[in-house]
Each structure stands twice: as structure tokens, then as C-alpha cells.
Amino acid sequence: MSESLNPHDVVHQDMEGLQAQGLSSAEAAELLKIHGKNEITRSVEIKPWKIFLRQFKSPLIIILIIAAAISFLAGYLPDQDPHIIDTVLILIIVSISGVMGFIQDYNAERTIEALQRLDMPKATVIREGETMEMDSKEIVPGDLLSIQAGDMISADGVVVSAFHLAVDESILTGESVAVKKISETEVFKNTVVIGGHALVKVMATGMHSKIGHIAHGLQKVEVEPSNFQKELSLLSKKLSIITICITVVIAIVGIFKFGFYTSLLTAISLAVAAIPEGLPAVMVLALALGAGRMFKRNALIRRLPIVESVGAVDIICTDKTGTLTLNEMTVTKLYFDGREFILGELEEQDKNNETFRKLMSCGTLCNNATQNRRSDNEKTFIGDQTEIALKKAALDYLEDIDKTSDSYQKIDEIPFSSVRKMMTVLLKNERDAFQVFSKGAPEVLIHKCSRMLENGEEIALTTEKREELLRQNKSFAAQSLRVLGFAYKSSPSESDIENDLVWIGLQAMIDPPRAEAKEAIQDCLSAGIRVIIITGDNAVTTNAIAEQIGLRNNGVVEGPEIDQLCDEELEVKIESGINIFARTDPFHKLRLLEILEKEHTVAMTGDGVNDALAIKRAVVGISMGEKGTEVAKQASDIILLDDNFRTIRDAVKEGRTIFNNIRKFIDYLLTCNLAEVGIIFFITIFFSFDEPILYPVQLLWINLLTDGLVALALGADPPAKDIMSHPPRENGEPLINKKLAWLIGLIGIKKAILLVGIFLIILPYGLDIARSTLITGIVLFEFVRIGAIRYDENLGWFDNRWLVGGLVTSVFLHVIITYTAINQYFYLVPLGLFEWTVLMVGLVVGYFLAILITKGVTNYVHRRQEFI
């Protein structure tokens, strides 16, 4: 609470800024040209040519280039023929691989940068006498900023006028203690308002600000990889080690069969084809594409790796107002003079009632919402939705409310906070008389009152009257109404201005639940996600809303009770199925989060400055884009642009989809790679051919076809139809779980056996035709693996047209290579009807075996889980 005030000794603050017109649009546009946008420029920009060169830093690409050099130089060795064609083909394939990698990385970078540009803080600015919201990058020196608790200050400036302004400048000084600011003191860009409000004249923007000077010349800080990225990198390394060991064996055996040159290139090519070096790039692209899709669904991703983490969420802690409800407050009912009134049905004598006028005046005087007129003369408002509702109600029923408001000058304000749950202003009227107006939670404000206004007279507020008012408060709350109490005091004493107030009455507002909230809640419950409401509103209103949206609940715990419980007792309450925590403050929210995160992956929503700690601490922090403060937004991983709970559900669905798509890519890629390694290892070890079963250029060609378009298309796969009917994956569940490991192993071995069988059937007709059939079979078996994956997820082939296009393109390119003069450079020969018949039979057998294996593994894993 603010310090006590002596209104008779109040120093009149400089109020000139409050009536200031600010810059004109023309002046602002001219200054923007001179000073540039108000943003910190990146010291290190990602250039397209740098992204392209980055593709050739991969160890495997370097190995391939060395292999091309060996191929070329080997022609100068004794008894060796020149291998110009092999060299050229290897370099062409390397170049194509580099271009494809560039396209992936460049598209991912562009998506990430586009999302970062959207993550632009808003600022409240006064221009031409009108208060408006705009992107902070449009702020120019000379602008007038209106700042309040929760705002991130958009530029360096000087305070024109302030009410209890406190700023966190730790980003500049490292000191966590808030700094109090008064008129003519400086404030700085990117510092945070944690209390009060003020008007600030902008002095410096962008790189000319203090934070801009610090940023100048600094290199871009590398972002720490997420746990998911680390796991993916570790997986690639393990697979690389295994593959290299196998290729070394093949190289050693091959030397005695095919000679040094051929065996060396074969081993290198096999390593390149088998090692999943594209995993990190495909993952980044999948995350970037997912972030783009989330943005279309009103979820702005601020940190890319969080896209995957959202899919693992099993508890969502959500606010009520604006997330589950519309946050479009409308005053509907009043209580004063001992009676309940419906606002729209007031009689004429009620409108002229002195208590009614005092109640409505208090609502608009103890209020920081601002009103403007648009070009079409319609009134618009900026501010908290509750305060806007109070102003609208007063404007509708008191014709002279604007004149009344203009007759008062604000001297001081004790702002609302989630701890105090009330707000008080000290005003001075035209006769220089001081007056106090307060509003707040009825159960809090009523204890500040000793009298009440009834029928125009101030009478004692007895215990019976208090109980009657609190019963009425509960009655309104049970109707899903948000209720505020109002009080005033004339000629305040020199002691605390918030004591000995006169109670006026109640105003009850409706904030109906969102129509889509009920369906979204049910979807989350079906997906095994628990929803917990943590709100500052009262228990009765919250419980009523919860019933309307179908939230499962086993009781309500309020803030004061949380304070009385130890962590173990609170944990028991949570485990008992209590899903509503009402009348809470941000520290309650943080404490609940710490308990929940012991065993769960939690998404925490919030909108206020004091919510920032819990949002930052949560695995997935979510802030509100419409009503949220800039501090909450900057602390969050995701910004809900529409403040809608449905958007959280959609983000979870997208997160699960992305994780599944990455798993599918791994499934597809490793199964193909395992089969290729198995085929070459088996035939090299157990057959005595004078030349390799697959030449280096053939291995690289297969790798290009199977790891290219098809792999990218898997990242754009739609969600499985039942994706939100499965529980979230468990904490610590590896990327390759037991089911996936079994599927990769069994289907990879099955594929290798079938393809070796096809090779042996065709072998009597010649090694060249058998080799060409084997390569074509490896390409065609892409359809088999993709078909089994889609069967497992109950997806149709044409649910992802990019995937079908990638498969068809791969086969089409291979057919062109096989049936044109180019085939000689790839050591291929055209296939006849018999070879195609054998391949088609093999495809059908392979497909049905893959389905049987998938069913068997799925049933086995499910039985194991049920047994455990």
C-alpha cells in the first residue's frame, strides 16, 4: 500500500503533459525519417550466401568432396583408369544436396525472422490529442508515452507527470530494487514499470537509446540448444558411430574383393547415405513451419524450440477472465439503497437518485481508461475492460458525466494490485476541496468503510448491513457476474485516505464464457490434459463459469487458505482433483506451479506484471496478447493474440503434430538407412562379386531421392485424426521410444530381406539387371514404409499432397535416369516386364508385412504398458 498522504501539503505536480496534444501525424512521419525506426538492429544478420556456404561445413559433405577429389586423382595412379564421370556426378549430387539444405535453412530463417518481427511490443502514445496504441518501433523523439504498471518502456525519455511511478532498471544496472520516478527524471528503453503510471516525453529511440548504445557492436548471442535439440544431436552422433563401424568393416572386406579405390568410395558413400545428417535441419524446418501454422491460429511463438514442448503439456493453468470468458465486460446489475436494480430497466426516478449518480460517478472517476472519438465520431476506449465497462455505463446514464470528470483534477492515486484488490484516487474539485473515490473487491473494500450512503444520507455501516451487502455480492457472483464495490470520502483527513470510507453500492458486470471454451476444455480432457483455473476473481463466480464450460472440479481453494497450507497439504489438495484456485495473487500462482512441475509438464498463462515470474518459470509460459502487459509478453514463450483458451488447445495439438512428424521422419529415414546398410553388409560379406553390389554414385543417388522431397514433406503432415484422444507423452520419454525402436528394427530388417530376395531372383539374368532392380526396389519401397506409417496414424494418402508429390517425383526422376542415356553414368540398365512384376509382388508383400508388424508391435507395447 502507498504511504499515507497529507492532502493539505500535496505539492501540485506538473499536469501540463496531461493536456498535451503530442505530435501531429505529419511531424511524427518526418521525425521517423530522420531518426529511423525505434528498434535495436541485429549486429549479425543472417545473409543468404552465408546460409549457402554453411551447407558445405558438414563433415559428411566435406568427406564427399574429398571422395570426389580421390576419384579424380586416382586416374593418375598406375594401372588406374580416370574416373571423371564419377567425380562430376559426386560433385553434382553434393551441389544439389547443398541447394536443398540451403532452401530448408533459408525458409526456416525467414519464418523465424517473420515471427520475431511480429513480436513487437505495443506502446500507448498521445498524438494530436488522441490516445492510441501502436507498434513501439514507430515511436519517435518528441512523442508522449502513457505508461503504467506492466509496460515495458519503449524509448528513453523524461517524466512529465507521474503517480507513484516505480521502474525496474535491472536490465541496465543489475540492481533488482525498483527505482521511484518523479517529474523531470529520466526513464530508459526496455526497463519495466512495476507500479503507478506516468506521462513520458521521448528523448531517444532505437540505437540512440541507452540500451542501444550497449547493444552497439555486440555480437549476436548464440541461443542455448533445447533439450530436444540436444537429444536429436546425440541420436545423430550415436547412429553415426554405429554406421562408421559397419562401413569400416565393409571397406576392409571390400579392399580384398574390389580394390582400394572402389572399396574406399563405397564405404564413404554408404556412410553418407546411412548417417542421418539432415535430422537437425529437418527438425528446425518442421518447428518453423509449425510456428507459422500456430501464428495463423493466433498463437505467436517467441522461442522456436517451445513448439515441440507444447505437445508434451499435461496440465494447463489458465486465468479465467478473457481466456475462458470474452473479456467484454458490460455492467448489467446494481445494488444500492438496499435494492437490486437491472441497469437497462431503471425508472426515471432511479436515474435521478443521488446514490445512483454517486455510484456511477465513482466508477468513472476512479478509473484510468481513456476515451477518444474516431473519424466516424464513434467513441473508442483504451484501458482495462472492467474500467471501460464502468465508463460506458456512466456515459449512458449520466449526461453530464464528462463535465463532472473535467471538474476534478487528479492529485494522487494508490493503484490497484493483485494483493490490495482495490484502487483509490485523490481528486481536487473546482473549489480546491479534496475528495477520495475507491473501488475494489467488495469483501476487501467493505472493511475500509465505517458508513454507507442510503437514500442520500450517510448512515452507520452496521454488522447487519455488512452481512447483507456480502450476501448480495455472493448472489451476483453466483450468476457468473463480476462484482465491484464503490466508496468515497469527502474532506479526507491527514491520516490514511483509505480508511473511514463511505460505502456507495455494487456494480455487477457480465463477462460471458466464450462459446468455444466448452469444446476446447472437453478436447483437452480427452487428450489427457488437466485444466486448472487460477484466478484473482472470487470463488462463486469462477465456479459458476467452470460449470458452464464443463470443467471437472472437486472443490475450490482460495488464496487465504493456500497461505495456511504447507506444500505437502497443498499437494494433497491438488491431487484430490481440485481445479479452481480463486482470490489468488501471483505468489500463489508461482507456488502452485512449483508443486505441479515436480511431476508434470505445465503450461502457465498470465497477463500481469506480477505473473511474469510464474510465466518465465513454467516449461511453457503463455501470455495474453490483447489484455496482457508487455512484461508478461516478454517473459512468455507463446503470446495468445486473441486471449482465447481455444488457441492454447490448438497450440497443444500443433505441438503434438510437430513432434509426431519429426518422429515419422526419423522412423522413415532410419528404416531406409538400416535396410541399405543391411543389404550391402550382407551381400559384401557373404557373396563373392568382383565389383560392389552398389556403386558410390548409386548410393548417393538413392540418398538424394529418399532423404530429399519425401523427408521434407513429412514435416508438413497434418495431425493424426485421433491425436487429441491420446494422453501426452511422459516426462523424459526419449525421441525413439520402445515402439519406434521395434518398428525401425523389424521393418528395416524385413525390407532388407525382401530386397535381397528380389536381387537373388533377378541375379540369374545378370548382375547389372539385378543391381538396377535392387536400386529401383529401394526407391519404390519408400511407398511401403510411408504407407505403413499412414496406416498407423489413420491418415489417407491425399491428406498430404506434398508427400504424394514427393514420392511420385522421386520415382519419376529414377525412371528417367533408368530409361534414358544418362543411365550409363549411374551404371543402370532398363528393367523389363519380368523385373517390374517381381518388384510389384515384392511391394505388395512388403506392405502387408509392414502392416502386420505395425499391428503386432503396437499391441505388444500396449500390453506391456497395461501390465506395468
QUIPE-V58000 format. One record per pair of residues at least 6 apart in sequence whose ideal C-beta (glycine too) atoms are under 8 Angstrom apart, sorted by the first residue. I is the first residue (numbers start at 1). J is the second residue. If there is no record, write none. Layout:
I:J, I:J
This chain:
1:414, 1:420, 1:498, 2:164, 2:412, 2:414, 4:494, 4:495, 4:496, 4:497, 5:412, 5:426, 5:497, 6:494, 7:411, 7:426, 7:434, 7:492, 7:494, 7:497, 8:434, 8:494, 10:411, 10:412, 10:426, 12:411, 13:161, 13:162, 13:183, 13:411, 14:160, 14:161, 14:183, 15:161, 15:409, 16:160, 16:161, 17:144, 17:160, 17:161, 17:199, 17:201, 18:161, 18:199, 20:126, 20:144, 20:160, 20:199, 21:126, 21:127, 21:128, 21:129, 22:125, 22:126, 22:127, 22:128, 22:129, 22:143, 22:144, 23:31, 23:127, 23:128, 23:140, 23:142, 23:143, 23:144, 24:127, 24:128, 25:127, 25:128, 27:142, 28:127, 28:138, 28:140, 28:142, 28:143, 31:140, 31:141, 31:142, 32:138, 32:140, 35:140, 35:141, 35:205, 35:206, 35:208, 36:205, 36:206, 36:207, 37:137, 37:138, 37:205, 37:206, 38:136, 38:137, 38:138, 38:139, 38:140, 38:154, 38:155, 38:189, 38:205, 38:206, 39:136, 39:137, 39:206, 40:206, 40:207, 40:211, 40:212, 40:215, 41:206, 41:207, 42:220, 43:215, 43:216, 43:217, 43:218, 43:219, 43:220, 44:219, 44:220, 46:109, 46:113, 48:102, 48:106, 51:102, 51:105, 51:106, 51:109, 52:98, 52:102, 54:105, 55:61, 55:97, 55:98, 55:99, 55:101, 55:102, 55:105, 56:62, 56:65, 56:94, 56:98, 58:277, 60:271, 60:272, 60:275, 60:277, 61:94, 61:97, 61:98, 63:268, 63:271, 63:272, 64:90, 64:93, 64:94, 64:268, 64:272, 64:700, 65:91, 65:94, 66:268, 67:90, 67:264, 67:265, 67:268, 67:269, 67:696, 68:86, 68:87, 68:90, 68:91, 68:94, 69:87, 70:261, 70:264, 70:265, 71:83, 71:86, 71:87, 71:90, 71:261, 71:265, 71:696, 72:82, 72:83, 72:84, 72:87, 74:80, 74:83, 74:261, 75:81, 75:82, 75:83, 75:84, 76:82, 77:261, 80:261, 83:261, 85:825, 86:265, 86:696, 86:697, 89:697, 89:700, 89:825, 89:826, 90:696, 90:697, 90:700, 93:697, 93:700, 93:701, 93:704, 96:704, 97:704, 100:708, 101:278, 101:281, 104:281, 104:282, 104:284, 104:285, 104:712, 105:281, 105:284, 105:285, 107:285, 107:288, 108:281, 108:284, 108:285, 108:287, 108:288, 111:288, 111:289, 111:291, 111:292, 112:288, 112:291, 112:304, 114:292, 115:291, 115:292, 115:295, 115:300, 115:301, 115:302, 115:304, 118:295, 118:300, 119:300, 119:302, 119:633, 119:639, 120:135, 120:136, 120:137, 121:135, 121:136, 121:152, 121:154, 121:630, 121:633, 121:634, 122:133, 122:134, 122:135, 122:136, 122:630, 123:133, 123:134, 123:135, 123:136, 123:139, 123:145, 123:151, 123:154, 124:131, 124:132, 124:133, 124:145, 124:146, 124:147, 124:151, 124:382, 125:131, 125:132, 125:133, 125:134, 125:139, 125:143, 125:144, 125:145, 125:146, 126:132, 126:143, 126:144, 126:145, 126:146, 126:199, 127:143, 127:144, 130:372, 131:146, 131:370, 131:372, 131:382, 132:372, 132:382, 133:382, 136:154, 136:155, 139:145, 139:154, 139:155, 139:202, 139:205, 140:202, 140:205, 141:155, 141:202, 141:203, 141:204, 141:205, 142:201, 142:202, 143:155, 143:201, 143:202, 144:160, 144:199, 144:200, 144:201, 144:202, 145:153, 145:154, 145:155, 145:157, 145:199, 145:200, 145:201, 145:202, 146:197, 146:198, 146:199, 146:200, 146:370, 147:153, 147:165, 147:187, 147:193, 147:197, 147:198, 147:199, 147:200, 148:193, 148:196, 148:197, 148:198, 148:368, 148:415, 149:193, 149:194, 149:195, 149:196, 149:197, 149:415, 149:417, 149:609, 149:629, 150:193, 150:608, 150:609, 150:629, 150:630, 150:631, 150:632, 151:192, 151:193, 151:629, 151:630, 151:631, 152:190, 152:191, 152:192, 152:193, 152:630, 152:631, 152:634, 153:167, 153:187, 153:188, 153:189, 153:190, 153:191, 153:192, 153:193, 153:200, 154:189, 154:202, 154:205, 155:189, 155:202, 155:203, 155:204, 155:205, 155:209, 156:186, 156:187, 156:188, 156:189, 156:202, 156:203, 156:204, 156:205, 156:208, 156:209, 156:210, 157:186, 157:187, 157:200, 157:201, 157:202, 157:203, 157:204, 158:184, 158:185, 158:186, 158:187, 158:200, 158:201, 158:203, 159:165, 159:181, 159:182, 159:183, 159:184, 159:185, 159:186, 159:187, 159:198, 159:199, 159:200, 160:183, 160:198, 160:199, 160:200, 160:201, 161:183, 161:198, 161:199, 162:181, 162:182, 162:183, 162:196, 162:197, 162:198, 162:199, 163:196, 163:197, 163:198, 163:410, 163:412, 163:413, 163:415, 164:180, 164:195, 164:196, 164:412, 164:413, 164:414, 164:415, 165:180, 165:181, 165:182, 165:193, 165:195, 165:196, 165:197, 165:198, 166:178, 166:179, 166:180, 166:181, 166:193, 166:194, 166:195, 166:196, 167:178, 167:179, 167:181, 167:187, 167:191, 167:192, 167:193, 167:194, 168:176, 168:178, 168:179, 168:191, 168:192, 168:193, 168:194, 169:175, 169:179, 169:188, 169:191, 170:176, 171:190, 171:191, 171:192, 171:211, 172:188, 172:191, 172:210, 172:211, 172:214, 178:194, 178:195, 181:187, 181:198, 186:203, 187:198, 187:200, 188:209, 188:210, 188:211, 189:204, 189:205, 189:209, 189:210, 189:211, 189:212, 190:211, 192:609, 192:630, 192:631, 193:609, 194:609, 194:631, 195:415, 195:417, 196:413, 196:415, 197:368, 197:413, 197:415, 204:210, 204:212, 206:212, 207:213, 207:215, 207:216, 225:233, 225:305, 226:305, 226:306, 226:308, 226:309, 228:283, 228:305, 228:308, 228:309, 228:735, 229:280, 229:283, 229:305, 231:734, 231:735, 232:279, 232:280, 232:283, 232:662, 232:735, 233:280, 235:276, 235:279, 235:666, 235:735, 235:736, 236:275, 236:276, 236:277, 236:279, 236:280, 239:274, 239:275, 239:276, 239:670, 240:275, 240:277, 243:270, 243:271, 243:274, 243:275, 243:673, 243:677, 244:271, 244:275, 246:270, 246:274, 246:677, 246:681, 247:267, 247:268, 247:270, 247:271, 247:274, 248:267, 249:681, 250:263, 250:266, 250:267, 250:270, 250:680, 250:681, 250:684, 251:263, 251:264, 251:266, 251:267, 253:263, 253:684, 253:685, 254:262, 254:263, 254:266, 254:267, 254:684, 254:692, 255:263, 255:264, 257:263, 257:684, 257:688, 257:689, 257:690, 258:266, 258:690, 258:691, 258:692, 262:691, 262:692, 262:695, 263:692, 265:696, 266:680, 266:692, 266:694, 266:695, 266:696, 266:699, 268:696, 269:695, 269:696, 269:697, 269:699, 269:700, 270:676, 270:677, 270:680, 270:699, 272:699, 272:700, 272:703, 273:673, 273:676, 273:699, 273:700, 273:702, 273:703, 274:673, 274:676, 274:677, 275:673, 276:666, 276:669, 276:670, 276:673, 278:669, 278:707, 278:711, 279:665, 279:666, 279:669, 282:662, 282:665, 282:711, 282:712, 282:715, 283:662, 284:304, 285:712, 285:715, 286:658, 286:661, 286:662, 286:665, 286:715, 287:304, 287:305, 287:307, 287:308, 287:658, 288:304, 289:715, 289:716, 290:307, 290:654, 290:655, 290:657, 290:658, 291:301, 291:304, 291:307, 293:654, 294:300, 294:301, 294:307, 294:638, 294:650, 294:651, 294:654, 295:301, 297:647, 297:650, 297:651, 297:654, 298:625, 298:640, 298:641, 298:642, 298:644, 298:647, 298:650, 299:638, 299:639, 299:640, 299:641, 299:647, 299:648, 299:650, 299:651, 299:654, 300:625, 300:638, 300:639, 300:640, 300:641, 301:307, 301:637, 301:638, 302:633, 302:636, 302:637, 302:638, 302:639, 303:637, 306:620, 306:637, 306:638, 307:654, 307:655, 307:658, 308:655, 308:658, 308:659, 308:662, 309:601, 309:619, 309:620, 309:637, 309:655, 310:603, 310:620, 310:638, 310:651, 310:652, 310:654, 310:655, 311:652, 311:654, 311:655, 311:656, 311:657, 311:658, 311:659, 311:728, 311:729, 312:601, 312:619, 312:655, 312:659, 312:728, 312:729, 312:731, 313:529, 313:601, 313:602, 313:603, 313:619, 313:620, 313:652, 313:655, 313:728, 314:528, 314:529, 314:530, 314:600, 314:601, 314:602, 314:727, 314:728, 315:529, 315:530, 315:531, 315:532, 315:596, 315:600, 315:601, 315:602, 315:603, 316:524, 316:529, 316:530, 316:531, 316:532, 316:602, 316:603, 316:605, 316:648, 316:652, 317:532, 317:533, 317:534, 317:589, 317:592, 317:593, 317:596, 317:602, 317:603, 317:604, 317:605, 317:618, 318:324, 318:531, 318:532, 318:533, 318:534, 318:605, 318:645, 318:648, 319:533, 319:534, 319:535, 319:605, 319:606, 319:607, 319:624, 320:533, 320:535, 320:537, 320:542, 320:545, 321:327, 321:385, 321:482, 321:511, 321:535, 321:537, 321:627, 322:385, 322:511, 322:607, 322:624, 322:626, 322:627, 322:643, 323:605, 323:624, 323:640, 323:643, 323:644, 323:645, 323:648, 324:513, 324:514, 324:517, 324:533, 324:545, 324:549, 324:645, 325:511, 325:512, 325:513, 325:514, 325:517, 325:545, 326:511, 326:512, 326:513, 326:514, 327:385, 327:511, 327:626, 327:627, 327:643, 328:385, 328:511, 328:512, 329:385, 329:386, 329:388, 329:389, 329:482, 329:509, 329:510, 329:511, 330:389, 330:392, 330:509, 330:510, 331:343, 331:363, 331:389, 331:390, 331:392, 331:393, 331:507, 331:508, 331:509, 332:342, 332:343, 332:344, 332:481, 332:508, 332:509, 332:510, 333:340, 333:341, 333:342, 333:343, 333:476, 333:481, 333:507, 333:508, 334:340, 334:341, 334:343, 334:356, 334:359, 334:505, 334:506, 334:507, 334:508, 335:341, 335:469, 335:472, 335:476, 335:505, 335:506, 335:508, 336:353, 336:355, 336:356, 336:359, 336:453, 336:504, 336:505, 336:506, 337:353, 337:355, 337:454, 337:455, 337:505, 338:454, 338:468, 340:472, 341:350, 343:393, 343:397, 346:356, 346:397, 350:356, 351:397, 353:456, 354:453, 354:455, 354:456, 355:453, 355:454, 355:455, 355:456, 355:504, 355:505, 356:397, 357:398, 358:453, 358:488, 358:504, 359:486, 359:504, 359:505, 359:507, 360:393, 360:394, 360:397, 360:398, 360:401, 361:394, 361:398, 361:401, 361:404, 361:437, 362:437, 362:438, 362:439, 362:486, 362:487, 362:488, 362:504, 363:390, 363:391, 363:393, 363:394, 363:439, 363:484, 363:486, 363:507, 364:390, 364:391, 364:394, 364:395, 364:401, 364:404, 364:405, 365:404, 365:405, 365:408, 365:425, 365:427, 365:437, 366:423, 366:424, 366:425, 366:437, 366:438, 366:439, 366:486, 367:383, 367:387, 367:390, 367:391, 368:383, 368:384, 368:387, 369:381, 369:382, 369:383, 369:384, 369:387, 369:388, 369:390, 369:391, 370:381, 370:382, 370:383, 371:379, 371:380, 371:381, 371:391, 371:395, 372:379, 372:380, 372:381, 372:382, 373:379, 373:380, 374:380, 379:395, 381:388, 381:391, 381:392, 384:627, 385:511, 385:627, 386:482, 386:484, 386:509, 389:509, 390:439, 390:484, 390:507, 393:507, 394:401, 395:401, 395:402, 398:404, 407:429, 407:430, 408:427, 408:428, 408:429, 408:435, 409:427, 409:428, 409:429, 410:425, 410:426, 410:427, 411:426, 411:427, 411:428, 411:434, 412:425, 412:426, 413:423, 413:424, 413:425, 413:426, 414:420, 414:423, 414:424, 414:425, 414:497, 414:498, 415:423, 416:422, 416:423, 416:440, 417:610, 418:536, 418:585, 418:586, 418:608, 418:610, 419:585, 420:440, 420:444, 421:440, 421:441, 421:444, 421:536, 422:438, 422:439, 422:440, 422:441, 422:444, 422:445, 422:448, 422:498, 423:438, 423:439, 423:440, 424:436, 424:437, 424:438, 424:497, 424:498, 425:436, 425:437, 425:438, 426:434, 426:435, 426:436, 426:492, 426:497, 427:434, 427:435, 427:436, 427:437, 428:434, 428:435, 429:435, 433:490, 433:491, 434:491, 434:492, 435:488, 435:489, 435:490, 435:491, 435:492, 436:488, 436:489, 436:490, 436:492, 436:497, 436:498, 436:501, 437:486, 437:487, 437:488, 438:445, 438:448, 438:486, 438:487, 438:488, 438:498, 438:501, 439:445, 439:484, 439:485, 439:486, 439:487, 440:484, 440:485, 441:484, 441:485, 441:538, 441:583, 442:469, 442:470, 442:473, 442:483, 442:484, 442:485, 442:506, 443:470, 443:473, 443:538, 445:485, 445:486, 445:487, 445:501, 445:503, 446:461, 446:466, 446:469, 446:470, 446:485, 446:503, 448:487, 448:498, 448:499, 448:500, 448:501, 449:461, 449:487, 449:500, 449:501, 449:502, 449:503, 450:460, 450:461, 450:500, 450:501, 450:502, 451:458, 451:459, 451:460, 451:461, 451:500, 451:501, 451:502, 451:503, 452:458, 452:459, 452:460, 452:461, 452:465, 452:502, 452:503, 452:504, 453:488, 453:502, 453:503, 453:504, 453:505, 458:502, 461:503, 469:485, 469:503, 469:506, 472:506, 473:483, 473:485, 473:506, 473:538, 474:540, 476:483, 476:506, 476:508, 477:483, 477:538, 477:540, 477:541, 477:544, 478:540, 478:541, 478:544, 479:508, 479:544, 480:510, 480:511, 480:512, 480:513, 480:541, 480:544, 480:545, 480:548, 481:508, 481:509, 481:510, 481:541, 482:508, 482:509, 482:510, 482:511, 482:537, 482:541, 483:506, 483:507, 483:508, 483:509, 483:538, 483:541, 484:506, 484:507, 484:509, 485:503, 485:505, 485:506, 486:503, 486:504, 486:505, 486:506, 486:507, 487:501, 487:502, 487:503, 487:504, 488:501, 488:502, 488:504, 489:497, 489:500, 489:501, 489:502, 493:500, 513:545, 513:548, 513:549, 514:644, 514:645, 514:646, 516:644, 516:646, 517:549, 517:645, 517:646, 518:548, 518:549, 518:550, 519:646, 520:645, 520:646, 520:648, 520:649, 521:531, 521:549, 521:550, 521:551, 521:645, 522:550, 523:649, 523:724, 524:530, 524:531, 524:649, 524:652, 525:531, 525:552, 526:724, 526:725, 527:652, 527:723, 527:724, 527:725, 527:726, 527:727, 527:728, 528:726, 528:727, 528:728, 529:652, 529:728, 530:579, 531:551, 531:579, 532:579, 532:580, 532:581, 532:592, 532:596, 533:542, 533:546, 533:551, 533:579, 533:580, 533:581, 533:582, 534:581, 534:584, 534:588, 534:589, 534:592, 535:542, 535:580, 535:581, 535:582, 535:584, 536:582, 536:583, 536:584, 536:585, 537:582, 537:583, 538:582, 538:583, 539:556, 539:558, 539:580, 539:582, 539:583, 542:556, 542:580, 542:582, 543:553, 543:556, 543:580, 543:582, 546:553, 546:579, 546:580, 551:579, 551:580, 552:577, 552:579, 553:577, 553:578, 553:579, 553:580, 554:576, 554:577, 554:578, 554:579, 555:573, 555:576, 555:577, 555:578, 555:580, 556:578, 556:580, 556:581, 556:582, 557:573, 557:578, 557:580, 557:581, 557:582, 558:581, 558:582, 558:583, 558:584, 559:581, 559:582, 559:583, 559:584, 559:585, 559:588, 560:583, 562:570, 562:581, 562:584, 562:588, 562:591, 562:592, 563:588, 565:573, 567:591, 567:595, 570:591, 570:592, 570:595, 571:595, 574:592, 574:595, 574:596, 581:588, 581:592, 585:610, 586:606, 586:608, 586:610, 586:611, 586:613, 586:614, 587:610, 589:604, 589:606, 589:611, 589:614, 590:613, 590:614, 590:617, 593:602, 593:604, 593:614, 593:617, 593:618, 594:617, 596:602, 597:617, 597:618, 597:619, 599:731, 600:731, 601:619, 601:620, 601:728, 601:731, 602:618, 602:619, 602:620, 603:618, 603:619, 603:620, 603:621, 603:622, 603:648, 603:652, 604:614, 604:615, 604:617, 604:618, 604:620, 604:621, 604:622, 605:615, 605:622, 605:623, 605:624, 605:640, 605:648, 606:612, 606:614, 606:615, 606:621, 606:622, 606:623, 606:624, 606:628, 606:632, 606:636, 607:623, 607:624, 607:627, 607:628, 607:629, 607:632, 607:643, 608:628, 608:629, 608:632, 609:629, 609:631, 609:632, 611:623, 611:632, 611:635, 612:631, 612:632, 612:634, 612:635, 613:635, 614:621, 615:621, 615:622, 615:623, 615:632, 615:635, 615:636, 616:635, 616:636, 620:637, 620:638, 621:635, 621:636, 621:637, 621:638, 622:636, 622:637, 622:638, 622:639, 622:640, 622:648, 623:632, 623:633, 623:635, 623:636, 623:638, 623:639, 623:640, 624:632, 624:639, 624:640, 624:643, 625:633, 625:639, 625:640, 625:641, 625:642, 625:643, 626:641, 626:642, 626:643, 627:643, 628:639, 628:643, 633:639, 638:651, 640:647, 640:648, 641:647, 649:724, 652:724, 653:719, 653:723, 653:724, 654:719, 656:719, 656:723, 656:724, 656:728, 657:717, 657:718, 657:719, 657:720, 657:723, 659:729, 660:717, 660:719, 660:720, 660:723, 660:793, 661:714, 661:715, 661:716, 661:717, 662:715, 662:735, 663:735, 663:740, 664:714, 664:717, 664:789, 664:793, 665:711, 665:714, 665:715, 666:735, 666:736, 666:740, 666:744, 667:740, 667:743, 667:744, 667:785, 667:789, 668:710, 668:711, 668:714, 668:782, 668:785, 668:786, 668:789, 669:706, 669:707, 669:711, 670:744, 670:748, 671:743, 671:744, 671:747, 671:748, 671:751, 671:785, 672:706, 672:748, 672:751, 672:778, 672:781, 672:782, 672:785, 673:748, 674:744, 674:745, 674:748, 674:749, 674:751, 674:752, 675:748, 675:749, 675:751, 675:752, 675:755, 675:778, 675:781, 676:699, 676:702, 676:778, 678:748, 678:749, 678:752, 679:693, 679:694, 679:752, 679:755, 679:756, 679:759, 679:774, 679:778, 680:692, 680:693, 680:694, 682:752, 682:756, 683:689, 683:693, 683:756, 683:759, 684:692, 684:693, 687:693, 689:767, 691:767, 693:759, 693:771, 693:774, 694:702, 694:771, 694:774, 694:775, 695:826, 695:827, 697:825, 697:826, 697:827, 698:771, 698:775, 698:826, 698:827, 698:828, 701:775, 701:814, 701:817, 701:826, 702:775, 702:778, 702:779, 705:779, 705:782, 705:810, 705:813, 705:814, 706:778, 706:779, 706:782, 706:810, 708:806, 708:810, 709:805, 709:806, 709:809, 709:810, 710:782, 710:786, 710:803, 710:806, 710:807, 710:810, 712:802, 712:806, 713:800, 713:802, 713:803, 713:805, 713:806, 714:803, 716:800, 716:802, 716:803, 717:795, 717:799, 717:800, 717:803, 718:795, 718:799, 718:800, 720:793, 720:794, 720:795, 721:793, 721:794, 721:795, 722:794, 736:744, 738:861, 738:864, 739:857, 739:858, 739:861, 742:857, 742:860, 742:861, 743:853, 743:854, 743:857, 746:853, 746:857, 747:785, 747:788, 747:850, 747:853, 747:854, 750:846, 750:849, 750:850, 750:853, 751:781, 751:784, 751:785, 751:846, 754:777, 754:781, 754:842, 754:845, 754:846, 754:849, 755:774, 755:777, 755:778, 755:781, 755:842, 757:842, 758:773, 758:774, 758:777, 758:838, 758:839, 758:842, 759:770, 759:771, 759:773, 759:774, 759:777, 760:770, 761:838, 762:769, 762:770, 762:773, 762:774, 762:835, 762:838, 763:770, 765:834, 768:827, 768:829, 769:829, 769:831, 769:832, 769:835, 771:827, 771:828, 772:818, 772:828, 772:829, 772:830, 772:831, 772:835, 773:831, 773:835, 773:838, 773:839, 775:814, 775:828, 776:814, 776:818, 776:831, 776:835, 776:839, 777:839, 777:842, 779:810, 779:811, 779:814, 780:811, 780:839, 780:843, 781:843, 781:846, 782:807, 782:810, 783:807, 783:843, 783:847, 784:843, 784:846, 784:847, 784:850, 785:850, 786:803, 786:807, 787:797, 787:847, 787:850, 788:847, 788:850, 788:851, 788:853, 788:854, 790:796, 790:797, 790:799, 791:851, 791:854, 792:854, 792:858, 797:803, 797:804, 798:804, 816:822, 817:823, 817:826, 817:828, 818:828, 818:829, 818:830, 818:831, 819:830, 823:829, 823:830, 831:839
